[in-house]
Amino acid sequence: MDSEPRRVTSTGGVEVAVFELEVATTGAPEVLAAHATGFHALVWGPLGQRLHERTGCGVVAPDLRGHGMTSLPGDVVLDWDGFADDVLATVDALGLTAPIGVGHSKGGAALLRAEARRPGTFAGLWCFEPVVFPAEFDRVRFEDNPLAAGALRRRDVFLSREDALANYASKPPLGNLDPRVLKAYVDHGLTPVDPDDPGGPVRLRCRPEVEAETYRMGTAHNTFEFLGAVACPSVIARGGPNPPGPGNFADQIAEVIPHGRLVTYPDLGHFGPLTHPELIADDIAAFINDTLA
């Protein structure tokens, strides 16, 4: 994995940090992995490693705007179309030709929106519980979103990375993540409060107010209405029974995509790709082999 990201210019002057997690073997496809709200590119590390072992694929992952090392300029509105812009900017800047897109939650929505805007960008999409609401939902910024309220209450400063890791590991939902994923989340997702004291207090790179606004805007985009333009084979995956959320609409999403297919993981929750990266990677590998056969 590259320790330093490549910088890719997206809309609004956003400079997207893109990481090469795995290098493709000769003739193997490229995978672009897009993360969920509040997370970042490097949480894909364990899944990407397993996927590379199974397929030889390369894996690139951007920190979408406002997350990880991709700052959000103060004058940029956090519209979800911007996440699709970041995906397309990554495809263009890296010269990716018909990659496979793998997305989780907001990242899945970004991939679907990108493909709907530019059909044929991807050879295939595999999305776990993408945040795409059916057309009957009001296209408004959801002020009272409980996830946004929770994000604003989130503790964002810790005494050290070790303190943060112990805190997150002690309780769900982050405590349920694969330990390697959780460590990657902490290592890359927090930054020193004082750059001259790297061993001291750390704070979240994705600011609580940015995470909250991302949640509020989650119902305001109209991606669902354009899913008929998604040209590539697409798996829409969901976990088992859970509180109302994006997984409840996975069947409707798969139904309106011309080459869409629903896959259900009864024993997994919304964080399935981060709690069970090998299981998900093996299924994505099978999808890649079937799609490119």
N, C-alpha and C positions, 0 to 999 in steps of 0.2 A: 504494500500500500504506500502511495506517496504520502510523505509526512507533511508536505506543504501543498495547498490546493492550487489549482489553476484558476485564474480569475476570468470570468466571462461577463461581458456587458449585456445586461438585459434592459427592459424598459424602465423609464423613470430614473435612469442613472444608477440603477442597482448593479453592484458588482458581485456576481454570484460566485461563491467559493465551490469549486467542483473537485472531488477527490476520485482518484483512480484506485479503487479497492483491490481489483484483480486485473491482471494483464491477460488478454486473450491469447490462447495458443493459435497456431496458424489455422486459418479457416473457420475458427469458432466465432459465434455471434457475439455482439456486444449487448449488454444489459444496462439499462438506465433505471436506477432505483430511486424512488421519490418517497420521502419520509412523511410521517404524520405530524399534526400540530404539536408544538412543544418539543419535538425531537430534532434530530439532525442527521447528516449523511452517515456518520460513522457507526450508528446503531445497526446498520446493515452489514457490518463486518463479518459476524459469524455465518449469517445466511449466505452472503456473497462468497465466502470461502468454500462452503459446502457446494454451492452452485457451480463454482469454478472446478472443483474436484470432479463433479458429475458430468459436466458438459465442456469444460475447457473455455468457457465464456469469459470475456472481460466484463468487469463490473465498474461502472462509474456512478457516482452519487453526488448530487448537488445539495448544499445547504440552501433551502429555499428562503426567499426574502424574509428578513426578520428573525431567522433561526441560525444557530451555529455561528459561523464566521461571516455570514452575509448580512450586513447591516441594512437597516431600512432608513433611507433618507427622511428627514423630518417632514418634508413636503409631499411625500408619496402616500396616497390613500391605499389602505390595505384591502384592495379588491382581490377576490380570488382569481380573477383573470390574470393578475400579476404572477401567480404561481405557475400558470400555464405558460406565460411569457418566459419564465425562468427555465422551464423544461425545454421549450423550443430554442431558446438561446443556447442552452447546453448542447442540444443536438446539432445545431448549426456550427457553433464554434469548434466542436470536437470532430466535425465532419462525420457524424454517425450516419450510416446508411441502413435504414430499416432495422433499427435495434429492437430488442424486446423490452417493453416497459413493465416494471414491477412497482406497484404502488400500494401504500398502506394509508387508509383513511383519507386525510386531506391530500396526500400524495397520489392516491388513486384517482381522486377527482381531478387533480392537475393533469394527470396523464390522459384521462378521458377527454377533458376539455381541449388539450393540445391536439389530440388526434382528430377530434371533431372539427377543429378549426382548419387543420391541414391533413385531410385524409391521406393515408398511405405513409405518414411519417414513421409509424411503427409496423413491424412485421407481426406483432402480437402484443396483447396487454394481459397482465395477470394482476388483478386488483383485489385487495382484501378490505371489505367493508368501506368502499369509497363513499365520501360524504357528498352524495348527489341526491337531492330531494325531488320527488315527483312534482309534476307541473301544478298540482292543486295547492302546493304550499305557497304562501304569500312571499313574494320576492322582496323582502324587507330585511333590514339589519335588525336582528333579534336582540333587543335591549336587555331582556330579562333572561337570557340564556344562562342556565345554572352552571354550565361548564365555564362560562366567562366569569361568573361570580367566584367560582372555585379558583380559577387562575389568579384573580386579583388577591386572593387570600394566601396564595402560595408563598411559602418562605423562599426568599431569593438570595439570602446571604448565609454562608456557613463559615465556621472557624477554619476549615481546611477541606480539601477534597476527601480526606479520610472521614471527616465528620459528616460530610454530605452523603458519602457512600453508605455509612452506617445508618444514617437517618432514613434514606430511601429503602434500604434493604429490610428495614424493620416492619414495614407495613405495605399493604397493597395501595395502588396498583403496581408501582414500580418494584416493590419487593417480589412480585411474581415474575419479573423478567428473568430471562436466562442471565446468570451472573456475568457472563462476558459482555452481554448487551448492556447491562446496568453499568458496568465499569466503563464501557465506551461512552455511555450517556454522560457520566460524571466527568470523565477525562476531557472530553471535547465540549460538553455542554455548559461547563462553568469556567470562568476566567478569573485571575487574581484581581481583587479590588484595587490593590496597589501593584502595578507592573514590576516594581522594584523588590517586591516581597512575594516571589512565586510560591513559597511554602505557607503563606499566611491565608487570611480570609479570602473566600472566593464567592462570586455571584453568578447567577444564571445569565448566559449569553442571550437567550430568548427572554426578553423582559416580560414580566407578568402582564403589563398593559398591552403588549403586542400579542401575546397568546390569547388574552381575553378578547381583543378586537378580532382576531382570526376566528374565534368561535362565533362571535356575534355576526360576522359576515358569512358564516357557513350556509345560511339559508337564502342568502341574497343573490346567489349566482343562478343562472338559468341553464346549466349544463344539461340537465335532463332532456330539455326540449330539442337538443341537437345530437342526442346519442344515435339517432338513425344515420348520422354521417360517419360514425366510427366504422372504418372500412376493414379493419383487421380482425382475425380471430381473437376473442376476448373471454377470459375467465373472470367471473365476478364471484368471489369467495366470501363466505360469511361464517361466523362462529355459531355457537348454539344459542339457546334462549338467553336473552339479556334484556336489560332495561331499554326503553325506547331509544333508538339510535339508528345510525346508518345501516346496520346489518338488517334491519327490518324492511329495507327497500331493495335489498340485493336482488331479489327475484324479479322485481319490476325493471330494474336496470338491465339485467341479463336478457329479459324478454324483448326489450326495444332495440337492443344492439343487434344488427343483422346477423352477425356470427358470434353471438354471445352465448355463454354457457354458465349455469349456476353450479357452484360447488359448496357444500356445507360441511363444516367441521363441528359436530355436535359437542365435542368436549373442549373446545377452545372459546375464549372470549375475544373481545375487540382487539386485544394486543397479541393475537395469535402469532404473527410473524416474529415478534420479539420475545415471546415466551417459549416457542417451539421452532427455532430457526431451521434445524435440520429437517424436520418433518415438512415444513413449508418449502424448503429448498428442493427437496426430492420431488415434490409434486410440480414445482415450477420447472425443474429439469425435464420431467416427463412431458410437460406442456411444450417446452421449447423443442424437444425432439419430434413431437407430433406435428408441431406447426411448421417446422423447417424441413420435414421429411420430403 
